[in-house]
Amino acid sequence: MQLMSKKALLDLFFETVHTHPSRIAIRWREGVLSYAQLAKFVEQIASAIAACTEEGPIAIQQSRSPLLVASLLGAWMAGRPFVALDPRHPAFRRQHIIEEAMPAMVLTDADFQRITTGDGGLTELVPHETDIAYILYTSGSTGTPKGISLTDRGVAALVAWAHARYTSDELACVLASTTITFDLSIFEIFVPLTCAQSLYLV
């Protein structure tokens, strides 16, 4: 499997959207969300990001719900890397990350509600040329948290390996319990959504 970009990973997601729109993409404590429903949110978020003229990554600081997953995919669809923020982490840590990463936009739960309840049309997506998929920050246990940029190639390699290593049955419903500020969350979220399976978000 030759996957080298955010677009290639998104193509796998939208392939399921088109072929199995009613298939369950996300399960969580309040119910389920189909691939078609998730895709609609992803497109709305990508459109809002595309309307932003500022350069830089998209900081995502949202609670654990399907909206969070939609925002991660929406950033990629708009061609932007995301900066992972956990709203449960101390405010000083989150503020330091925002000041250092200099994101073009910080997406919160309130922003998501505004974006997805608006009735504006979709903004044309203009790809941003970057091979950075996302930025994680170290714990800062030995000093100031430092940003680590992870590439499209690295994410694609992980996804391709997982698809080859595990069967469809084994990936039928992947538990997604890790905060997005840790690398394991990439496996938990993007592996099932790129092979027509579902994730259980907790």
C-alpha positions in Angstrom: 0.0 0.0 0.0 1.6 3.3 -1.2 0.4 6.1 1.0 2.5 9.3 1.2 0.2 12.2 1.9 -2.8 13.5 4.0 -4.8 13.5 0.7 -4.1 9.8 0.2 -5.4 9.0 3.7 -8.4 11.2 3.2 -9.1 9.5 -0.1 -9.4 6.2 1.8 -11.9 7.8 4.3 -14.0 9.3 1.5 -14.0 6.1 -0.4 -16.0 4.5 2.4 -18.2 7.7 2.6 -19.1 7.1 -1.0 -19.5 3.3 -1.0 -20.9 2.7 2.5 -22.3 6.1 3.7 -24.5 4.6 6.4 -21.7 2.4 7.9 -20.9 3.4 11.5 -17.7 5.5 11.7 -17.8 6.5 15.4 -19.4 5.0 18.4 -19.4 6.9 21.7 -21.4 7.1 24.9 -24.2 9.2 23.3 -24.7 7.1 20.2 -23.3 6.5 16.8 -22.2 8.6 13.8 -22.2 7.3 10.2 -19.5 7.9 7.7 -21.8 10.3 5.8 -22.6 12.3 8.9 -18.9 12.5 9.8 -18.0 13.6 6.3 -20.5 16.4 6.4 -18.9 17.8 9.6 -15.4 17.3 8.1 -16.3 19.3 5.0 -17.8 22.1 7.1 -14.7 22.4 9.2 -12.4 22.2 6.2 -14.4 25.0 4.6 -14.1 27.2 7.7 -10.3 26.6 7.8 -10.0 27.4 4.1 -11.6 30.8 4.7 -8.8 31.6 7.2 -6.1 33.7 5.4 -3.5 33.3 8.2 -0.6 30.9 7.7 0.1 28.2 10.2 -1.2 25.0 11.7 -4.7 24.5 13.2 -4.8 24.1 17.0 -7.5 21.7 18.1 -8.6 22.1 21.7 -11.9 20.1 22.0 -13.5 17.6 24.3 -13.7 14.0 23.4 -16.6 13.6 21.0 -17.0 12.9 17.3 -16.5 16.7 16.8 -12.9 16.2 17.7 -12.4 13.6 15.1 -14.1 15.7 12.5 -11.8 18.6 13.3 -8.7 16.5 12.9 -9.8 15.3 9.5 -11.1 18.8 8.6 -7.6 20.3 9.2 -6.1 17.7 6.9 -8.7 18.2 4.3 -7.8 21.9 4.2 -4.2 20.9 3.8 -3.1 22.1 7.3 -1.3 20.2 10.0 -3.0 20.2 13.4 -1.6 21.0 16.8 -3.0 18.8 19.5 -4.3 20.4 22.7 -6.1 18.7 25.5 -8.6 21.0 27.3 -8.1 19.0 30.5 -4.4 20.0 30.6 -3.3 23.0 32.7 -4.0 26.4 31.2 -0.4 27.5 31.3 0.7 24.5 29.3 -1.9 25.1 26.6 -1.1 28.8 26.5 2.6 28.0 26.0 1.9 25.7 23.1 -0.3 28.3 21.4 2.3 31.0 21.8 5.1 28.8 20.4 3.1 27.0 17.6 1.5 30.3 16.4 -1.6 28.5 15.0 -3.7 30.2 12.3 -6.8 29.2 14.3 -7.7 27.5 17.6 -10.8 25.3 17.2 -12.8 24.8 20.4 -16.2 23.1 21.0 -17.9 26.5 20.7 -16.3 27.1 17.4 -17.4 23.8 16.1 -21.0 24.5 17.0 -20.9 27.8 15.2 -19.3 26.3 12.1 -21.6 23.4 11.8 -24.8 25.3 12.5 -24.0 28.1 9.9 -25.8 28.0 6.6 -23.0 29.5 4.5 -21.7 27.7 1.4 -18.5 25.7 1.3 -15.4 27.8 0.7 -13.1 26.5 -2.1 -10.2 24.5 -0.7 -6.8 25.8 -1.7 -4.2 23.2 -0.8 -1.4 24.3 1.5 1.9 22.7 0.5 3.3 21.0 3.7 4.4 17.5 4.5 3.7 18.0 8.2 0.7 16.1 9.4 0.5 17.2 13.0 2.5 18.7 15.9 2.8 17.1 19.3 4.4 18.7 22.4 6.6 16.8 24.9 5.5 16.6 28.5 8.0 19.2 29.6 9.0 17.1 32.6 12.7 18.1 32.0 11.9 21.7 31.0 9.7 23.6 28.6 7.4 21.5 26.4 8.9 21.2 22.9 7.0 20.8 19.7 7.7 17.7 17.5 6.5 17.8 13.9 5.3 14.5 12.5 5.2 14.0 8.7 2.6 12.7 6.3 5.0 9.9 5.5 5.2 8.8 9.1 1.4 8.7 9.5 1.0 6.9 6.1 3.6 4.3 7.1 1.8 3.6 10.4 -1.6 3.3 8.6 -0.2 1.0 5.9 1.5 -1.2 8.4 -1.7 -1.5 10.5 -3.8 -2.4 7.5 -1.3 -5.1 6.5 -0.8 -6.4 10.1 -4.4 -6.6 11.3 -7.5 -8.2 9.7 -10.8 -6.4 9.1 -12.3 -8.2 12.0 -9.5 -7.1 14.3 -10.1 -3.5 13.3 -13.9 -3.7 13.3 -14.2 -1.5 16.4 -11.0 0.1 17.7 -11.0 1.6 21.2 -10.0 5.3 21.0 -9.2 6.2 24.6 -5.8 8.1 24.3 -5.6 11.9 24.4 -4.7 13.4 21.0 -1.6 14.8 22.6 -0.1 11.3 22.5 1.0 9.5 19.3 -1.1 6.3 20.0 -4.2 8.3 19.3 -3.2 8.5 15.6 -3.5 4.7 15.4 -6.8 4.6 17.3 -8.5 7.2 15.1 -7.0 7.1 11.6 -6.4 3.4 11.2 -10.1 2.3 11.4 -11.4 5.3 9.5 -9.1 4.5 6.5 -10.2 0.9 6.2 -14.0 1.3 6.5 -14.2 0.2 10.1 -15.3 2.1 13.3 -13.8 3.5 16.4 -15.2 3.6 19.9 -14.4 7.0 21.4 -14.1 7.3 25.2 
